[in-house]
Amino acid sequence: MEEISVLETQRSSAAQSHIAILDAEMVAAHVDPAGIKAAVARGFAALARGLAVQPLQTLVPLPDANGDFIIYSAADYDCGLIGVKVSPYLVKRGQTHGDPVTAYTLLISLENGEPVALCDSLALTAHRTAATTSLAVDHLIGSRTRILAVIGAGPLARLHLRYELLSRKWEEIRVFSPGLAAEPARIRAWSDVDAMGRLKVCASVRDALADADAVMLCTSSGVPVIALDWLSPDVVVTSISTNASLAHEIAPQALSGFQVFCDLRSTAPHQAGEMILAARDHAWRSETIVADLSELLSGKRQGVREGRRFFRSTGLGIADVAAAAFVQRQMSSALPEES
């Protein structure tokens, strides 16, 4: 008997029940940064209008230190979908495959409760994160857009730059990551994103930050990577950090030196390491958050475009739903119509 792959079996079952199965190759073929950014913006706007529900993410440890998994969920009545993304971190997978992380998003119709699509969301997670950061910078950057600094040099950092260049033409782009200057292949990957020759690989974090108008922290560090006194007095700093417990890219006590913004004020203070530690140890209060992204996009609150501004993204199911739904729509529109 001819052997049938698991994926082929899934697609056969999906065809019978009209569920779209979107693997990594399909996602890559239909990802469009401008479209993803617009879809994520629409998702946050739905939150502001009360047309979406965003619970806290849930981290579930696996027994015997085998890893964990995180559940990101949301319901978006604006696009008619419930979405649940499950992202496992599996130690044994890391030992055998190199990357211990996977991510899959299930989209379910709010009209009939039936599944619509199952989407490989590992790459999409990076896209929705970069889109969220770029939307925040849109609302917080001042008129001066001369120097952009990116701390971190992995694929997620490069994707952040790609999304940022959708909106602004920076005069100089600085990048720092330990060891990057000695790795020509990694530098070429950055040059592919910036075809205008504005890229400068810096020898230190402080060199990258000097007089920067915006700083995007895109590291996997669980401890601070910058200091407040390294920054100019008029700068936007964005941070994504990592899902490690209490991870933070700026010192908790530094929050008091910023006007603070976040992706969602009802969730970020419970998940961002620096906010949790600042509240616990430094008398910081989440009520001092100036605005979240849904409020900025809806105009309920205005962005601040001077002084030191800090935007913290923790990752939200509403953005996962938006990104997966966009790709699913793109794929559906590309399919030939049935005769």
Residue frames relative to the residue before (quaternion, step in Angstrom):
aa qw qx qy qz dx dy dz
M 1.0000 0.0000 0.0000 0.0000 0.00 0.00 0.00
E 0.4775 -0.6721 0.4798 0.3001 3.58 -0.94 0.85
E 0.4340 -0.7094 0.4936 0.2546 3.57 -0.90 0.97
I 0.1961 -0.7733 0.5956 0.0939 3.56 -0.96 0.91
S 0.4165 -0.7233 0.4911 0.2492 3.60 -0.75 1.04
V 0.6372 -0.5253 0.4017 0.3958 3.54 -1.27 0.45
L 0.6586 0.5148 -0.3203 0.4457 3.58 0.94 -0.88
E 0.6395 0.5175 -0.3318 0.4616 3.59 0.99 -0.81
T 0.6306 0.5252 -0.3240 0.4706 3.57 1.05 -0.79
Q 0.6444 0.5218 -0.3180 0.4597 3.58 0.96 -0.88
R 0.6792 0.4910 -0.3001 0.4556 3.58 0.91 -0.92
S 0.6245 0.5349 -0.3402 0.4562 3.57 1.04 -0.74
S 0.6657 0.4868 -0.2931 0.4836 3.56 0.96 -0.91
A 0.6443 0.5345 -0.3207 0.4431 3.56 1.00 -0.85
A 0.6332 0.5393 -0.3376 0.4407 3.56 1.00 -0.84
Q 0.6628 0.5129 -0.3102 0.4489 3.55 1.00 -0.83
S 0.7747 0.3188 -0.1707 0.5187 3.59 1.05 -0.72
H 0.4734 -0.7143 0.4065 0.3169 3.59 1.34 0.28
I 0.4193 0.6509 -0.5108 0.3736 3.58 0.98 0.83
A 0.3206 -0.7341 0.5644 0.1993 3.57 -0.84 0.97
I 0.1542 -0.7612 0.6236 0.0893 3.58 -0.87 0.98
L 0.0793 -0.8209 0.5654 -0.0077 3.57 -0.42 1.24
D 0.1546 -0.7988 0.5758 0.0799 3.57 -0.35 1.22
A 0.7549 -0.4118 0.2535 0.4432 3.58 -1.31 0.13
E 0.6479 0.5212 -0.3256 0.4501 3.60 0.99 -0.78
M 0.6483 0.5061 -0.3190 0.4709 3.58 0.96 -0.81
V 0.6362 0.5259 -0.3278 0.4595 3.57 0.96 -0.85
A 0.6636 0.5129 -0.3076 0.4493 3.59 0.87 -0.97
A 0.6692 0.5187 -0.2984 0.4405 3.58 1.04 -0.77
H 0.7821 0.3396 -0.1595 0.4976 3.58 1.13 -0.57
V 0.4698 0.6553 -0.4607 0.3709 3.60 1.23 0.17
D 0.0243 0.7654 -0.6415 0.0458 3.53 -0.96 0.95
P 0.4272 -0.7480 0.4310 0.2688 3.63 -0.34 1.17
A 0.6608 0.4944 -0.3304 0.4580 3.61 0.88 -0.81
G 0.6648 0.5012 -0.2975 0.4673 3.57 1.02 -0.79
I 0.6327 0.5194 -0.3245 0.4739 3.57 1.03 -0.81
K 0.6558 0.5154 -0.3197 0.4495 3.58 0.90 -0.89
A 0.6601 0.4983 -0.3078 0.4703 3.58 0.95 -0.85
A 0.6496 0.5168 -0.3177 0.4583 3.59 1.01 -0.80
V 0.6517 0.4984 -0.3161 0.4764 3.59 0.97 -0.83
A 0.6197 0.5336 -0.3416 0.4631 3.60 1.00 -0.76
R 0.6500 0.5132 -0.3171 0.4621 3.58 0.97 -0.85
G 0.6358 0.5372 -0.3279 0.4468 3.59 1.04 -0.75
F 0.6711 0.4744 -0.2971 0.4861 3.58 0.95 -0.83
A 0.6208 0.5307 -0.3436 0.4636 3.58 1.06 -0.68
A 0.6152 0.5410 -0.3391 0.4625 3.59 1.08 -0.71
L 0.6089 0.5421 -0.3442 0.4657 3.58 1.04 -0.72
A 0.6740 0.5066 -0.2951 0.4494 3.56 0.89 -0.96
R 0.7190 0.4351 -0.2485 0.4817 3.59 1.06 -0.71
G 0.5240 -0.6568 0.4042 0.3615 3.58 1.24 0.06
L 0.5209 0.6449 -0.4023 0.3885 3.56 1.25 0.41
A 0.7316 0.3099 -0.2161 0.5674 3.58 1.27 0.19
V 0.2396 -0.7449 0.6094 0.1279 3.52 -1.26 0.58
Q 0.0587 -0.8168 0.5738 -0.0144 3.56 -0.81 1.04
P 0.1608 -0.7896 0.5855 0.0884 3.63 -0.30 1.20
L 0.6274 -0.4783 0.4416 0.4274 3.54 -1.35 0.05
Q 0.4898 -0.6087 0.5195 0.3460 3.55 -1.17 0.52
T 0.2731 -0.7656 0.5661 0.1371 3.57 -1.17 0.60
L 0.1618 -0.7737 0.6088 0.0676 3.55 -0.80 1.08
V 0.0712 -0.8083 0.5844 -0.0091 3.56 -0.72 1.12
P 0.2793 -0.7669 0.5515 0.1723 3.64 -0.46 1.12
L 0.3490 -0.7124 0.5689 0.2169 3.55 -1.12 0.69
P 0.5775 -0.6180 0.3945 0.3589 3.62 -1.03 0.64
D 0.8369 0.2354 -0.1756 0.4618 3.52 -1.36 0.45
A 0.5815 -0.6291 0.3596 0.3698 3.58 1.06 0.79
N 0.3345 0.7658 -0.4834 0.2609 3.57 1.05 0.77
G 0.7170 -0.3912 0.2435 0.5231 3.58 1.29 0.01
D 0.3223 -0.7195 0.5681 0.2360 3.55 -1.14 -0.64
F 0.1552 -0.7511 0.6096 0.2004 3.53 -1.29 -0.19
I 0.2625 -0.7535 0.5890 0.1279 3.52 -1.18 0.74
I 0.2081 -0.7653 0.6009 0.0998 3.54 -1.02 0.91
Y 0.0696 -0.7642 0.6412 0.0022 3.54 -0.81 1.12
S 0.0658 0.8187 -0.5657 0.0737 3.59 -0.66 1.02
A 0.0808 0.7723 -0.6291 0.0354 3.53 -1.31 0.36
A 0.2075 -0.7246 0.6354 0.1677 3.53 -1.32 0.35
D 0.0655 -0.8093 0.5834 -0.0203 3.55 -0.75 1.09
Y 0.2375 -0.8011 0.5369 0.1166 3.58 -0.25 1.29
D 0.5575 0.6156 -0.3949 0.3928 3.57 1.16 -0.44
C 0.7744 0.2402 -0.1573 0.5638 3.58 1.06 -0.70
G 0.5137 -0.7090 0.3794 0.2990 3.59 1.29 0.21
L 0.6260 0.5610 -0.3189 0.4378 3.57 1.12 0.57
I 0.2246 -0.6589 0.6920 0.1912 3.47 -1.40 0.52
G 0.0459 -0.8065 0.5888 0.0276 3.57 -0.98 0.75
V 0.0459 -0.7658 0.6412 0.0206 3.54 -1.13 0.76
K 0.0917 -0.7730 0.6264 0.0408 3.55 -0.72 1.09
V 0.1097 -0.7620 0.6358 0.0557 3.56 -0.95 0.93
S 0.0326 -0.8068 0.5892 -0.0283 3.55 -0.72 1.10
P 0.1379 -0.8162 0.5578 0.0602 3.60 -0.25 1.24
Y 0.1641 -0.7003 0.6812 0.1362 3.52 -1.32 0.56
L 0.0082 -0.8399 0.5377 -0.0732 3.56 -0.22 1.32
V 0.4220 -0.7394 0.4676 0.2376 3.55 -0.46 1.23
K 0.6768 0.4946 -0.3067 0.4508 3.61 0.86 -0.92
R 0.6138 0.5302 -0.3549 0.4649 3.59 1.04 -0.66
G 0.6320 0.5397 -0.3289 0.4484 3.56 1.00 -0.79
Q 0.6657 0.5055 -0.2984 0.4607 3.56 1.04 -0.75
T 0.7598 0.3785 -0.2022 0.4885 3.59 1.05 -0.68
H 0.7883 0.3069 -0.1510 0.5114 3.60 1.07 -0.73
G 0.5363 -0.6275 0.4077 0.3904 3.59 1.21 -0.25
D 0.7781 0.2100 -0.1152 0.5807 3.59 0.86 -0.93
P 0.2843 -0.8025 0.4999 0.1590 3.62 -0.54 1.11
V 0.6771 0.5213 -0.2755 0.4403 3.59 1.25 -0.27
T 0.0148 0.7339 -0.6788 -0.0213 3.53 -1.18 0.75
A 0.0759 -0.7885 0.6067 0.0663 3.57 -1.27 0.14
Y 0.0189 0.7872 -0.6148 0.0431 3.57 -0.95 0.95
T 0.1845 -0.7813 0.5907 0.0806 3.55 -1.00 0.89
L 0.1794 -0.7540 0.6255 0.0891 3.54 -0.94 0.99
L 0.1534 -0.7739 0.6108 0.0670 3.56 -0.85 1.06
I 0.0815 -0.7967 0.5988 -0.0111 3.57 -0.87 1.04
S 0.4841 -0.6811 0.4716 0.2816 3.57 -0.93 0.92
L 0.3791 -0.7106 0.5500 0.2210 3.56 -0.99 0.88
E 0.5930 0.5820 -0.3593 0.4248 3.56 1.25 -0.27
N 0.8431 0.0932 -0.0191 0.5293 3.59 0.82 -0.96
G 0.5045 -0.6881 0.4080 0.3249 3.60 1.26 0.05
E 0.5259 0.6355 -0.4093 0.3900 3.58 1.25 0.18
P 0.5335 -0.6211 0.4583 0.3459 3.60 -1.10 0.63
V 0.2787 -0.7732 0.5558 0.1250 3.55 -1.03 0.89
A 0.8027 -0.1075 0.1264 0.5729 3.57 0.88 -0.95
L 0.1565 -0.7137 0.6698 0.1324 3.49 -1.35 0.48
C 0.0736 -0.8517 0.5158 -0.0557 3.51 -0.47 1.28
D 0.4096 -0.6504 0.5812 0.2672 3.58 -1.00 0.88
S 0.0798 -0.8616 0.5009 -0.0188 3.57 -0.38 1.24
L 0.3238 0.7576 -0.5191 0.2276 3.60 1.15 0.33
A 0.7106 0.4128 -0.2552 0.5095 3.59 0.82 -0.95
L 0.6360 0.5528 -0.3315 0.4242 3.58 1.00 -0.80
T 0.5765 0.5796 -0.3797 0.4331 3.59 1.11 -0.60
A 0.6522 0.4984 -0.3108 0.4793 3.56 0.99 -0.83
H 0.6606 0.5102 -0.3149 0.4519 3.59 0.95 -0.83
R 0.6855 0.4656 -0.3173 0.4610 3.62 0.83 -0.83
T 0.6126 0.5404 -0.3507 0.4578 3.60 1.13 -0.60
A 0.6760 0.4806 -0.2886 0.4783 3.58 0.90 -0.92
A 0.6332 0.5282 -0.3328 0.4576 3.58 1.02 -0.76
T 0.6404 0.5276 -0.3199 0.4574 3.59 0.98 -0.86
T 0.6514 0.5080 -0.3130 0.4688 3.58 0.92 -0.88
S 0.6723 0.5087 -0.3030 0.4442 3.57 0.86 -0.94
L 0.6286 0.5286 -0.3306 0.4649 3.59 1.03 -0.75
A 0.6453 0.5171 -0.3224 0.4606 3.57 1.01 -0.80
V 0.6530 0.5059 -0.3191 0.4646 3.58 0.91 -0.88
D 0.5726 0.5943 -0.3738 0.4234 3.61 1.05 -0.70
H 0.7719 0.3785 -0.1794 0.4783 3.57 0.97 -0.89
L 0.7403 0.4191 -0.2250 0.4750 3.59 1.22 -0.24
I 0.5921 0.5916 -0.3814 0.3924 3.60 1.12 -0.49
G 0.4099 -0.7024 0.5284 0.2439 3.56 -1.11 0.72
S 0.7430 -0.3915 0.2914 0.4580 3.55 -1.26 -0.32
R 0.6519 0.4960 -0.3112 0.4819 3.58 1.20 -0.46
T 0.1074 0.7796 -0.6059 0.1168 3.57 -0.60 1.18
R 0.1947 0.8199 -0.5092 0.1746 3.52 0.69 1.12
I 0.8259 0.1171 -0.0167 0.5512 3.60 0.73 -1.09
L 0.0907 -0.7635 0.6391 0.0179 3.55 -0.88 1.07
A 0.1151 -0.7838 0.6080 0.0526 3.58 -0.90 0.96
V 0.1071 -0.7687 0.6290 0.0438 3.54 -1.00 0.91
I 0.1339 -0.7792 0.6097 0.0560 3.57 -0.73 1.09
G 0.6671 0.3539 -0.3299 0.5665 3.52 -0.45 1.32
A 0.1198 -0.8378 0.5319 0.0276 3.59 -0.95 0.78
G 0.4356 0.7044 -0.4583 0.3224 3.58 1.20 0.37
P 0.7616 -0.3683 0.2637 0.4636 3.58 -1.28 -0.07
L 0.6467 0.5188 -0.3302 0.4513 3.60 1.00 -0.76
A 0.6302 0.5187 -0.3333 0.4719 3.59 1.03 -0.73
R 0.6575 0.4983 -0.3156 0.4688 3.61 0.93 -0.85
L 0.6422 0.5177 -0.3261 0.4617 3.56 1.02 -0.76
H 0.5939 0.5522 -0.3571 0.4635 3.59 1.08 -0.67
L 0.6583 0.4931 -0.3143 0.4740 3.57 0.94 -0.85
R 0.6331 0.5367 -0.3419 0.4407 3.59 0.92 -0.85
Y 0.6820 0.4711 -0.2909 0.4779 3.61 0.93 -0.86
E 0.6416 0.5273 -0.3334 0.4463 3.58 0.97 -0.78
L 0.6772 0.4967 -0.2994 0.4528 3.59 1.00 -0.75
L 0.4806 0.6322 -0.4495 0.4089 3.59 1.25 0.02
S 0.7862 0.3735 -0.1509 0.4687 3.56 1.07 -0.79
R 0.8310 0.1502 -0.0272 0.5350 3.59 0.99 -0.76
K 0.3005 -0.7226 0.5949 0.1836 3.53 -1.22 0.62
W 0.1569 -0.8123 0.5585 0.0599 3.55 -0.19 1.28
E 0.4828 -0.6644 0.4881 0.2953 3.57 -1.11 0.68
E 0.7991 0.0459 0.0103 0.5993 3.57 1.04 -0.81
I 0.1191 -0.7790 0.6142 0.0418 3.55 -0.98 0.93
R 0.1007 -0.8121 0.5746 0.0139 3.55 -0.59 1.18
V 0.0885 -0.7872 0.6100 0.0214 3.54 -1.03 0.85
F 0.0225 0.7768 -0.6293 -0.0094 3.54 -1.10 0.77
S 0.1977 0.7062 -0.6698 0.1161 3.47 -1.16 0.86
P 0.5648 -0.6145 0.4090 0.3689 3.61 -0.89 0.81
G 0.8369 0.2015 -0.1651 0.4814 3.56 -0.87 1.02
L 0.4682 0.7058 -0.4433 0.2934 3.60 1.20 -0.24
A 0.6404 0.5654 -0.3342 0.3981 3.60 0.92 -0.88
A 0.7151 0.4398 -0.2445 0.4852 3.58 1.17 -0.56
E 0.6749 0.4657 -0.2896 0.4938 3.60 1.27 0.17
P 0.2535 -0.8213 0.4932 0.1341 3.60 0.11 1.29
A 0.6317 0.5456 -0.3507 0.4246 3.62 0.97 -0.75
R 0.6643 0.4858 -0.3059 0.4787 3.60 0.98 -0.80
I 0.6277 0.5268 -0.3381 0.4628 3.59 1.05 -0.72
R 0.6310 0.5318 -0.3347 0.4549 3.60 1.02 -0.77
A 0.6085 0.5501 -0.3540 0.4493 3.58 1.07 -0.70
W 0.6471 0.4998 -0.3096 0.4853 3.57 1.07 -0.70
S 0.6469 0.5302 -0.3194 0.4453 3.56 0.98 -0.84
D 0.5909 0.5682 -0.3618 0.4440 3.58 1.17 -0.55
V 0.6469 0.4997 -0.3190 0.4797 3.59 1.14 -0.61
D 0.7680 0.2380 -0.1262 0.5810 3.57 1.01 -0.87
A 0.1358 -0.8317 0.5367 0.0421 3.57 -0.17 1.29
M 0.6329 0.5757 -0.3207 0.4064 3.61 1.26 -0.11
G 0.5297 -0.6852 0.3882 0.3151 3.57 1.24 0.24
R 0.4325 0.7148 -0.4557 0.3070 3.59 1.13 0.52
L 0.5422 0.6794 -0.3728 0.3248 3.57 1.26 -0.33
K 0.0180 -0.7717 0.6357 -0.0074 3.54 -1.04 0.91
V 0.2437 -0.7528 0.5949 0.1414 3.57 -0.76 1.05
C 0.2428 -0.8171 0.5136 0.0979 3.55 -0.55 1.21
A 0.5256 -0.6585 0.4581 0.2833 3.53 -1.24 0.59
S 0.8009 0.0814 -0.0398 0.5920 3.59 1.19 -0.39
V 0.6471 -0.4959 0.4015 0.4173 3.54 -1.30 0.29
R 0.6614 0.5250 -0.3179 0.4311 3.58 0.88 -0.91
D 0.6246 0.5276 -0.3380 0.4661 3.58 1.03 -0.74
A 0.6640 0.5102 -0.3060 0.4529 3.57 0.97 -0.83
L 0.7215 0.4775 -0.2465 0.4367 3.59 0.99 -0.85
A 0.5085 0.6906 -0.4206 0.2960 3.60 1.13 -0.55
D 0.8619 -0.0427 -0.0332 0.5042 3.57 -0.68 1.22
A 0.3477 0.7448 -0.5056 0.2623 3.62 1.17 0.39
D 0.3869 -0.7187 0.5349 0.2183 3.56 -1.09 0.78
A 0.7783 0.0437 -0.0373 0.6252 3.57 1.22 -0.48
V 0.1137 -0.7748 0.6210 0.0326 3.54 -1.09 0.83
M 0.1034 -0.7831 0.6114 0.0477 3.57 -0.76 1.05
L 0.1983 -0.7737 0.5957 0.0850 3.56 -0.59 1.21
C 0.0587 0.8140 -0.5654 0.1195 3.56 -0.48 1.25
T 0.3616 0.7482 -0.4697 0.2980 3.55 0.79 1.03
S 0.4293 -0.6541 0.5453 0.3009 3.52 -1.35 0.09
S 0.3614 0.7587 -0.4708 0.2685 3.56 1.27 0.34
G 0.3138 -0.7423 0.5632 0.1825 3.54 -1.11 0.74
V 0.7105 0.3638 -0.2305 0.5565 3.58 1.32 0.01
P 0.6914 -0.5056 0.3004 0.4196 3.62 -1.16 0.49
V 0.2054 -0.7848 0.5758 0.1016 3.56 -1.04 0.83
I 0.7524 0.2295 -0.1749 0.5922 3.60 1.29 -0.13
A 0.2926 -0.7194 0.5961 0.2034 3.54 -1.33 0.28
L 0.6279 -0.5803 0.3710 0.3625 3.56 -1.08 0.74
D 0.7196 0.4587 -0.2718 0.4448 3.59 0.88 -0.88
W 0.5522 0.5727 -0.4131 0.4432 3.61 1.24 0.16
L 0.6509 0.5515 -0.2932 0.4314 3.56 1.27 -0.37
S 0.5179 -0.5935 0.5050 0.3530 3.54 -1.22 0.46
P 0.5934 -0.6023 0.3879 0.3670 3.63 -1.12 0.45
D 0.7453 0.2913 -0.1807 0.5718 3.60 1.24 -0.25
V 0.3592 0.7370 -0.4696 0.3277 3.58 0.16 1.30
V 0.2790 -0.7027 0.6242 0.1968 3.54 -1.26 0.56
V 0.0700 -0.7783 0.6235 0.0230 3.57 -0.87 0.99
T 0.0891 -0.7833 0.6134 0.0476 3.57 -0.86 0.96
S 0.0880 -0.8034 0.5888 0.0042 3.55 -1.09 0.76
I 0.1496 -0.7782 0.6044 0.0826 3.54 -1.08 0.82
S 0.1503 -0.8311 0.5126 0.1550 3.57 1.19 -0.66
T 0.5029 -0.6224 0.5031 0.3264 3.58 -1.18 -0.58
N 0.5900 -0.6045 0.4027 0.3526 3.57 -1.23 0.25
A 0.3882 0.7053 -0.4993 0.3202 3.60 1.21 0.15
S 0.6324 -0.5748 0.3639 0.3705 3.55 -1.07 0.74
L 0.8671 -0.0050 -0.0582 0.4948 3.56 -0.88 1.12
A 0.2718 0.7779 -0.5206 0.2235 3.59 1.16 0.55
H 0.0769 0.7935 -0.5987 0.0776 3.56 -1.08 0.73
E 0.3334 -0.7591 0.5320 0.1721 3.57 -1.06 0.82
I 0.7190 0.2464 -0.2280 0.6085 3.57 1.31 -0.07
A 0.5911 -0.5790 0.4190 0.3737 3.57 -1.18 0.51
P 0.5690 -0.6191 0.4097 0.3537 3.63 -0.93 0.81
Q 0.6739 0.5044 -0.3072 0.4439 3.59 0.94 -0.81
A 0.5817 0.5955 -0.3696 0.4127 3.60 1.26 -0.33
L 0.4938 0.6794 -0.4335 0.3266 3.61 1.17 -0.38
S 0.6411 0.5438 -0.3305 0.4289 3.57 1.02 -0.75
G 0.6588 0.5010 -0.3071 0.4697 3.59 1.26 -0.29
F 0.6838 0.4406 -0.2688 0.5158 3.56 1.32 0.10
Q 0.3672 -0.5793 0.6483 0.3305 3.46 -1.45 0.12
V 0.2243 -0.8473 0.4770 0.0660 3.55 -0.41 1.27
F 0.0429 -0.7568 0.6520 -0.0151 3.52 -1.09 0.95
C 0.0655 -0.8026 0.5920 0.0334 3.59 -1.20 0.38
D 0.6560 -0.5014 0.3673 0.4282 3.56 -1.26 0.12
L 0.7921 -0.1075 0.0737 0.5963 3.61 0.96 -0.82
R 0.4158 -0.7594 0.4423 0.2341 3.58 -0.52 1.16
S 0.6459 0.5264 -0.3374 0.4380 3.62 1.12 -0.45
T 0.7592 0.3595 -0.2013 0.5038 3.61 1.19 -0.34
A 0.6384 0.5876 -0.3474 0.3557 3.62 0.83 -0.93
P 0.6751 0.4988 -0.3371 0.4264 3.68 0.79 -0.79
H 0.6742 0.4794 -0.2907 0.4808 3.59 1.22 -0.39
Q 0.7605 0.3812 -0.1815 0.4933 3.59 1.26 -0.31
A 0.6503 0.5109 -0.3235 0.4598 3.61 1.06 -0.64
G 0.4895 -0.7137 0.4183 0.2756 3.57 -0.61 1.15
E 0.6848 0.4854 -0.3051 0.4498 3.59 0.86 -0.91
M 0.6432 0.5135 -0.3342 0.4593 3.60 1.07 -0.63
I 0.6349 0.5230 -0.3236 0.4676 3.57 0.98 -0.83
L 0.7048 0.4579 -0.2637 0.4733 3.58 0.86 -0.99
A 0.6353 0.5277 -0.3370 0.4521 3.60 1.02 -0.75
A 0.6546 0.4951 -0.3095 0.4802 3.58 1.03 -0.78
R 0.6941 0.4896 -0.2773 0.4490 3.57 0.96 -0.86
D 0.8344 0.2760 -0.0878 0.4690 3.56 0.83 -1.03
H 0.8052 0.2950 -0.1179 0.5007 3.60 1.13 -0.50
A 0.5289 -0.6905 0.3810 0.3137 3.58 1.20 0.56
W 0.3499 0.7155 -0.5240 0.3017 3.59 1.12 0.60
R 0.1824 -0.7918 0.5757 0.0918 3.57 -1.02 0.78
S 0.5009 -0.6761 0.4549 0.2917 3.55 -0.89 0.95
E 0.5448 0.6232 -0.3948 0.3986 3.59 1.22 -0.39
T 0.6224 0.5534 -0.3430 0.4344 3.59 1.22 -0.38
I 0.4187 0.6756 -0.4921 0.3552 3.62 1.23 0.02
V 0.4220 -0.7383 0.4673 0.2419 3.58 -0.67 1.12
A 0.7688 -0.2031 0.1739 0.5809 3.58 0.89 -0.94
D 0.2978 -0.7026 0.5973 0.2468 3.53 -1.26 0.32
L 0.7203 -0.4807 0.2784 0.4153 3.55 -1.27 0.29
S 0.6185 0.5361 -0.3591 0.4484 3.60 1.02 -0.67
E 0.6585 0.5037 -0.3055 0.4684 3.58 1.02 -0.77
L 0.6445 0.5166 -0.3204 0.4639 3.58 1.02 -0.77
L 0.6941 0.4883 -0.2816 0.4477 3.57 0.87 -0.96
S 0.7052 0.4501 -0.2614 0.4815 3.58 1.08 -0.70
G 0.4733 -0.6797 0.4385 0.3489 3.58 1.22 -0.31
K 0.4000 0.7196 -0.4814 0.3006 3.58 1.25 0.15
R 0.7683 0.0685 -0.0500 0.6344 3.55 1.19 -0.64
Q 0.4030 -0.7286 0.5082 0.2199 3.53 -1.11 0.70
G 0.4879 -0.6414 0.5064 0.3067 3.52 -1.15 0.64
V 0.3659 -0.6901 0.5764 0.2400 3.55 -1.24 0.48
R 0.1605 -0.8376 0.5197 0.0503 3.57 -0.71 1.01
E 0.7145 0.3175 -0.2793 0.5574 3.57 1.13 0.64
G 0.6883 0.4081 -0.3594 0.4801 3.55 -1.24 0.51
R 0.6288 -0.5105 0.4097 0.4197 3.56 -1.29 -0.20
R 0.0504 -0.8015 0.5954 -0.0244 3.56 -0.63 1.19
F 0.1147 -0.7936 0.5967 0.0322 3.56 -0.94 0.93
F 0.0725 -0.7894 0.6092 0.0221 3.56 -0.82 1.03
R 0.1121 -0.8050 0.5821 0.0246 3.56 -0.80 1.08
S 0.1095 -0.7736 0.6232 0.0342 3.53 -0.85 1.07
T 0.1630 -0.8073 0.5620 0.0763 3.57 -0.89 0.94
G 0.5339 -0.6182 0.4104 0.4055 3.58 1.25 -0.24
L 0.0061 0.8316 -0.5508 0.0714 3.56 -0.57 1.18
G 0.5781 -0.6038 0.4372 0.3317 3.51 -1.14 0.71
I 0.5975 0.5774 -0.3727 0.4132 3.60 1.04 -0.68
A 0.6622 0.4790 -0.3043 0.4893 3.59 1.07 -0.70
D 0.6131 0.5349 -0.3448 0.4681 3.59 1.09 -0.66
V 0.6441 0.5108 -0.3143 0.4748 3.57 0.96 -0.87
A 0.6623 0.5203 -0.3084 0.4421 3.58 0.89 -0.95
A 0.6856 0.4871 -0.2898 0.4568 3.57 0.88 -0.95
A 0.6795 0.4820 -0.2968 0.4667 3.59 0.87 -0.92
A 0.6503 0.5138 -0.3196 0.4593 3.59 0.97 -0.82
F 0.6188 0.5402 -0.3443 0.4546 3.59 1.04 -0.73
V 0.6798 0.4797 -0.2962 0.4690 3.57 0.85 -0.96
Q 0.6385 0.5275 -0.3289 0.4538 3.58 0.98 -0.82
R 0.6564 0.4953 -0.3140 0.4747 3.60 0.99 -0.78
Q 0.6343 0.5335 -0.3285 0.4529 3.57 0.99 -0.84
M 0.6698 0.4938 -0.3013 0.4655 3.55 0.93 -0.90
S 0.6528 0.5250 -0.3155 0.4458 3.57 0.95 -0.87
S 0.6818 0.4877 -0.2942 0.4592 3.58 0.95 -0.85
A 0.6601 0.5105 -0.3081 0.4568 3.58 1.19 -0.50
L 0.5694 0.6024 -0.3859 0.4049 3.59 1.22 -0.33
P 0.5037 -0.6379 0.4764 0.3353 3.60 -1.04 0.67
E 0.5105 -0.6486 0.4680 0.3157 3.56 -1.03 0.75
E 0.4893 -0.6545 0.4907 0.3024 3.54 -1.08 0.78
S 0.4104 -0.7131 0.5134 0.2438 3.55 -0.98 0.84
